[in-house]
Structure formats: C-alpha cells, structure tokens
Amino acid sequence: MTVARRRTFACPVDVTLSLIHGKWKPMILWLLSTRHHRFSDFQAAMPQVAHKVLSQQLRQLEADGLICRTVRDARRQHMDYRLTEFGRSLRPALNALAAWGKVHHRVLGAEYGAPASEGG
C-alpha cells in the first residue's frame, strides 16, 4: 500500500483522505460500491475524466489495496474492477458522504443525475 510510506498524519480524517484523495477516486469507489465495472463503464459514468487520469486513479486505488482488477477477456484486454474487502470497509463513509450530498446539494446550488425518487 502506498499510504504505508507516510507514517505521520494530522488526524484520522487525514489517514482516510490519503487513500481517497483525487478528484475521481471517491466517485470510482462509489460506483464500485454496488457492483464491478469495466474501464468503459467508468468512462460512460464520468465522461469528463481523461483516459490517462482514470487509468492513474485506478492503478493508485489498486496499489492501495482498495480495488482489484481481474481479467475478463485476455485477448481483448478487458478487465473488471471491484472493491476488495478493505475497499468495502469504506462503504459506510461513502454512504455518509452521499447522504450529506443529497441533503445539502440545493444549498450549494449543485445538481446531479440521480433520479427524483433517490432524493434528487
């Protein structure tokens, strides 16, 4: 895990953020919290992210032990990404962040693509 290189943190939140910092990592983890995804699934869900950046973020999450990659079709180089047990332990934190966003998104002037039945 890359976080092991750093041993001193300002607080427990800093420990967590050291693993999930980056513009796209929380969204990648959120998408993986319900099912596995292929690279193309991430690109469809996050069209704003550059291919190179997405690849880097996935590699970092894998190096930190939060996600794993399995070969779906070796000839076509299709990979599936899923949360590891360690990554699944972040679900409560991700759910709390999502709940906060659902409650406060209008105060922030933010919109998101969630269906109205989910509080959008």
C-alpha positions in Angstrom: 0.0 0.0 0.0 1.3 3.4 -0.9 0.0 5.0 2.2 2.4 3.0 4.3 5.2 5.3 3.1 3.7 8.1 5.1 3.6 7.5 8.8 2.5 10.8 10.4 -1.0 12.1 9.9 -2.7 15.2 11.2 -5.8 13.3 12.3 -7.8 10.2 11.4 -9.6 12.0 8.5 -6.1 12.7 7.1 -5.4 9.0 7.1 -8.6 8.3 5.1 -8.0 11.2 2.7 -4.5 10.0 2.0 -6.1 7.0 0.3 -9.1 8.6 -1.4 -7.7 12.0 -2.4 -8.0 12.9 -6.0 -10.9 14.3 -8.0 -12.2 10.9 -9.3 -11.3 8.3 -6.6 -14.4 8.9 -4.4 -16.6 8.5 -7.5 -14.8 5.4 -8.6 -15.3 3.9 -5.2 -18.9 4.9 -5.1 -19.6 3.3 -8.5 -17.9 0.1 -7.3 -19.8 0.0 -4.1 -22.8 -1.7 -5.8 -21.1 -3.8 -8.5 -18.0 -4.5 -10.5 -17.2 -2.2 -13.5 -15.1 -2.3 -16.7 -13.0 0.7 -17.7 -15.6 1.6 -20.3 -18.3 1.7 -17.6 -16.2 4.4 -15.7 -15.8 6.4 -18.9 -19.5 6.3 -19.5 -20.3 7.4 -16.0 -17.6 10.0 -15.9 -17.2 11.4 -19.4 -15.2 14.4 -18.1 -12.3 12.4 -16.9 -9.3 11.8 -19.3 -8.4 8.2 -20.2 -4.9 8.7 -18.7 -6.2 10.2 -15.4 -8.8 7.4 -15.0 -6.0 4.8 -15.6 -3.8 6.5 -13.0 -6.5 6.7 -10.4 -7.5 3.1 -10.9 -3.8 2.0 -10.6 -3.4 4.0 -7.4 -6.6 2.5 -5.8 -5.3 -0.9 -6.8 -1.9 -0.2 -5.3 -3.5 0.9 -2.1 -5.5 -2.3 -1.9 -8.9 -0.7 -2.2 -9.8 -2.3 -5.6 -8.7 -5.3 -7.5 -8.6 -6.0 -11.2 -9.5 -9.3 -12.8 -9.1 -10.3 -16.5 -12.5 -10.8 -18.2 -11.1 -11.4 -21.7 -7.4 -11.6 -22.1 -7.5 -11.4 -25.9 -9.3 -8.1 -25.9 -7.6 -7.0 -22.7 -11.0 -6.5 -20.9 -10.6 -6.0 -17.1 -13.2 -6.0 -14.4 -12.6 -3.8 -11.3 -14.2 -4.4 -8.0 -13.8 -3.4 -4.4 -11.6 -5.5 -2.2 -12.7 -6.4 1.4 -10.5 -3.4 2.5 -12.3 -1.2 -0.1 -15.7 -2.4 1.0 -14.9 -1.2 4.5 -15.2 2.4 3.1 -18.9 1.9 2.2 -20.2 3.5 5.4 -18.0 6.6 4.9 -19.1 6.8 1.2 -22.8 6.3 2.2 -22.4 9.1 4.8 -20.9 11.5 2.1 -23.7 10.6 -0.3 -26.4 11.2 2.3 -24.8 14.6 3.1 -24.8 15.5 -0.6 -28.4 14.5 -1.0 -29.5 16.7 1.9 -27.3 19.7 1.0 -26.9 19.8 -2.7 -29.5 22.5 -3.3 -27.9 24.8 -0.6 -24.7 24.5 -2.7 -26.5 25.2 -5.9 -25.5 21.7 -7.1 -27.4 19.3 -9.3 -26.7 15.7 -10.0 -28.1 13.0 -12.2 -29.8 10.9 -9.6 -33.5 10.1 -10.2 -36.0 12.1 -8.2 -37.0 9.0 -6.3 -33.5 9.0 -4.7 -33.9 12.5 -3.3 -32.6 14.4 -6.4 
